[in-house]
Amino acid sequence: MAIFRYVSRSTFRANKAFFTKTRSISVLREQNLGSNVGPGQVKIVEVGPRDGLQNEKQQVPTDIKISFVNKLSKTGLKVIEATSFVSPKLVPQMADCSEIMTKITREPGVNYPVLTPNLKGLEKAISVGVKEVAIFGAASEKFSQANINCSIKDSLSRFREVVERANLAGITVRGYVSCVLGCPYQGEVSPEAVAEIAEEMYKMGCYEISLGDTIGVGTPGSLNKMLTAVRKVVPIERLALHCHDTYGQALANIYCALEHGIRVFDSSVAGLGGCPFAKGATGNVATEDVVYMFQGMGFHTGVNLTDLVRVGNYISQNLGRPNRSKVAVALNAKNL
Ligand SMILES: CC(C)(COP(=O)([O-])OP(=O)([O-])OC[C@H]1O[C@@H](n2cnc3c(N)ncnc32)[C@H](O)[C@@H]1OP(=O)([O-])[O-])[C@@H](O)C(=O)NCCC(=O)NCCSC(=O)C[C@@](C)(O)CC(=O)[O-]
């Protein structure tokens, strides 16, 4: 009972209503959610080589990054966000983006998207044969300024140019919305603000909108409100969730999103990550933990968990730190 002292009555009521609505896991799993992902399946977008490494203070050698992507490619993951074509002055870790895209071994059936904030980034990405790019905006004005040096309105004009040019080149575009559950500069972000930019990005031609809890502050309570607003304007099968695990809420949030019908989730092997423009934000939810949960629920991920843990160990050793995935720690203790 002691725990209830720390939970406000309204939060408790919202959570109770939410969990009373919860369908059984088997019904959840068999839902057919349109063209993106088949029934019983989830799509994992591995963002370790990009989101995971972009905040590393020490420059990670390019050959280690290439080997990291190549090893991930052998685990069964079908989407690996490989790097970003952003300003090397602002994010020096991603300065080797062209070399990475030229030298990785692209496995058939694996997609290697990259971030491109503007036409300059897109043209560079096209020149090295990229097939999918992502534009990244924010639901918070202050974060937009800090991250991409322009207002939300101006970012949307830039993104439109990127989408049009990408379409001409036969390149698909994913859209990120950051700060969907809170902003490091302005605090609260309204669900309506998230819905507005998500709708704009969807309408301009992004095939999928990834909703980013950039600083990992969300809970199933706040996520539920935000998704209820966003799904009114973007079809649920076109939404993805991108969780950072700063407050340890990521798996609970992913479960909540599954309940809403989302089947695409971004994560980072070994829980790598953080954003250079979001102080205090820790890593993405660990891919190993996500895969373990999905497998336990009977979802098909296509990923070999043992191989994945080995890749997480590989990159963690190269970064000189322990693997941050709880599942990896548990499996490593059994001498995997
Ligand atoms: C967006 C810009 C480029 C605007 O930057 P800007 O300063 O407004 O751009 P500019 O057009 O005025 O150009 C200034 C200089 O940057 C160069 N430049 C301009 N564009 C490029 C480019 N594409 N690639 C390489 N160089 C570029 C350009 O050539 C020029 O060089 P100079 O003449 O000074 O030598 C800049 O602010 C930037 O790169 N920001 C970095 C953003 C970033 O990487 N953030 C982290 C990723 S987002 C994230 O982590 C959140 C996410 C996606 O994971 C989801 C979540 O967790 O919520």
The ligand as an SDF file (V2000), in Angstrom:
LIG
                    3D

 58 60  0  0  0  0  0  0  0  0999 V2000
   20.8720   20.8480  -39.1610 C   0  0  0  0  0  0  0  0  0  0  0  0
   22.1570   21.6100  -39.2590 C   0  0  0  0  0  0  0  0  0  0  0  0
   23.0150   21.0290  -40.3780 C   0  0  0  0  0  0  0  0  0  0  0  0
   21.8430   23.0570  -39.5820 C   0  0  0  0  0  0  0  0  0  0  0  0
   22.9880   23.8300  -39.3680 O   0  0  0  0  0  0  0  0  0  0  0  0
   23.0660   25.3650  -39.7640 P   0  0  0  0  0  0  0  0  0  0  0  0
   24.2650   25.9330  -39.0870 O   0  0  0  0  0  0  0  0  0  0  0  0
   21.7680   26.0410  -39.5550 O   0  0  0  0  0  0  0  0  0  0  0  0
   23.2730   25.2090  -41.3310 O   0  0  0  0  0  0  0  0  0  0  0  0
   23.8240   26.1840  -42.4080 P   0  0  0  0  0  0  0  0  0  0  0  0
   23.0920   25.8170  -43.6530 O   0  0  0  0  0  0  0  0  0  0  0  0
   23.8190   27.6190  -41.9500 O   0  0  0  0  0  0  0  0  0  0  0  0
   25.3710   25.7270  -42.5750 O   0  0  0  0  0  0  0  0  0  0  0  0
   26.3610   25.9910  -41.5940 C   0  0  0  0  0  0  0  0  0  0  0  0
   27.5620   25.1100  -41.8620 C   0  0  0  0  0  0  0  0  0  0  0  0
   27.2160   23.7130  -41.7230 O   0  0  0  0  0  0  0  0  0  0  0  0
   27.4430   23.0270  -42.9640 C   0  0  0  0  0  0  0  0  0  0  0  0
   26.3470   22.0650  -43.1240 N   0  0  0  0  0  0  0  0  0  0  0  0
   25.0310   22.3280  -43.1730 C   0  0  0  0  0  0  0  0  0  0  0  0
   24.3380   21.1980  -43.3340 N   0  0  0  0  0  0  0  0  0  0  0  0
   25.2470   20.2050  -43.3810 C   0  0  0  0  0  0  0  0  0  0  0  0
   25.1250   18.7990  -43.5100 C   0  0  0  0  0  0  0  0  0  0  0  0
   23.9420   18.1990  -43.6360 N   0  0  0  0  0  0  0  0  0  0  0  0
   26.2430   18.0780  -43.5020 N   0  0  0  0  0  0  0  0  0  0  0  0
   27.4520   18.6610  -43.3780 C   0  0  0  0  0  0  0  0  0  0  0  0
   27.6350   19.9890  -43.2350 N   0  0  0  0  0  0  0  0  0  0  0  0
   26.5210   20.7470  -43.2390 C   0  0  0  0  0  0  0  0  0  0  0  0
   27.4290   24.1210  -44.0120 C   0  0  0  0  0  0  0  0  0  0  0  0
   28.1280   23.7030  -45.1580 O   0  0  0  0  0  0  0  0  0  0  0  0
   28.1030   25.2410  -43.2840 C   0  0  0  0  0  0  0  0  0  0  0  0
   29.4960   24.9500  -43.2390 O   0  0  0  0  0  0  0  0  0  0  0  0
   30.6100   26.1380  -43.1460 P   0  0  0  0  0  0  0  0  0  0  0  0
   30.3470   26.9920  -44.3330 O   0  0  0  0  0  0  0  0  0  0  0  0
   30.3600   26.8450  -41.8330 O   0  0  0  0  0  0  0  0  0  0  0  0
   31.9000   25.3910  -43.1560 O   0  0  0  0  0  0  0  0  0  0  0  0
   22.9460   21.5360  -37.9390 C   0  0  0  0  0  0  0  0  0  0  0  0
   22.2430   22.2140  -36.9480 O   0  0  0  0  0  0  0  0  0  0  0  0
   23.2330   20.1310  -37.4900 C   0  0  0  0  0  0  0  0  0  0  0  0
   23.9340   19.3780  -38.1430 O   0  0  0  0  0  0  0  0  0  0  0  0
   22.7480   19.7470  -36.2960 N   0  0  0  0  0  0  0  0  0  0  0  0
   23.0630   18.4470  -35.7140 C   0  0  0  0  0  0  0  0  0  0  0  0
   21.7880   17.7900  -35.3440 C   0  0  0  0  0  0  0  0  0  0  0  0
   22.0360   16.3990  -34.8150 C   0  0  0  0  0  0  0  0  0  0  0  0
   22.7460   15.5960  -35.3930 O   0  0  0  0  0  0  0  0  0  0  0  0
   21.3770   16.1140  -33.6850 N   0  0  0  0  0  0  0  0  0  0  0  0
   21.3870   14.8250  -33.1160 C   0  0  0  0  0  0  0  0  0  0  0  0
   20.4380   13.9080  -33.8570 C   0  0  0  0  0  0  0  0  0  0  0  0
   18.7070   14.1990  -33.5150 S   0  0  0  0  0  0  0  0  0  0  0  0
   18.3840   13.1640  -32.2430 C   0  0  0  0  0  0  0  0  0  0  0  0
   19.3010   12.5940  -31.6990 O   0  0  0  0  0  0  0  0  0  0  0  0
   16.9690   12.8690  -31.8720 C   0  0  0  0  0  0  0  0  0  0  0  0
   16.4770   11.5360  -32.4320 C   0  0  0  0  0  0  0  0  0  0  0  0
   16.3850   11.5630  -33.9570 C   0  0  0  0  0  0  0  0  0  0  0  0
   17.3650   10.4830  -32.0880 O   0  0  0  0  0  0  0  0  0  0  0  0
   15.0850   11.2030  -31.8760 C   0  0  0  0  0  0  0  0  0  0  0  0
   14.9290   11.4100  -30.3830 C   0  0  0  0  0  0  0  0  0  0  0  0
   15.6480   10.7900  -29.5770 O   0  0  0  0  0  0  0  0  0  0  0  0
   14.0680   12.2110  -30.0370 O   0  0  0  0  0  0  0  0  0  0  0  0
  1  2  1  0
  2  3  1  0
  2  4  1  0
  2 36  1  0
  4  5  1  0
  5  6  1  0
  6  7  2  0
  6  8  1  0
  6  9  1  0
  9 10  1  0
 10 11  2  0
 10 12  1  0
 10 13  1  0
 13 14  1  0
 14 15  1  0
 15 16  1  0
 15 30  1  0
 16 17  1  0
 17 18  1  0
 17 28  1  0
 18 19  1  0
 18 27  1  0
 19 20  2  0
 20 21  1  0
 21 22  1  0
 21 27  2  0
 22 23  1  0
 22 24  2  0
 24 25  1  0
 25 26  2  0
 26 27  1  0
 28 29  1  0
 28 30  1  0
 30 31  1  0
 31 32  1  0
 32 33  2  0
 32 34  1  0
 32 35  1  0
 36 37  1  0
 36 38  1  0
 38 39  2  0
 38 40  1  0
 40 41  1  0
 41 42  1  0
 42 43  1  0
 43 44  2  0
 43 45  1  0
 45 46  1  0
 46 47  1  0
 47 48  1  0
 48 49  1  0
 49 50  2  0
 49 51  1  0
 51 52  1  0
 52 53  1  0
 52 54  1  0
 52 55  1  0
 55 56  1  0
 56 57  2  0
 56 58  1  0
M  CHG  5   8  -1  12  -1  34  -1  35  -1  58  -1
M  END
$$$$
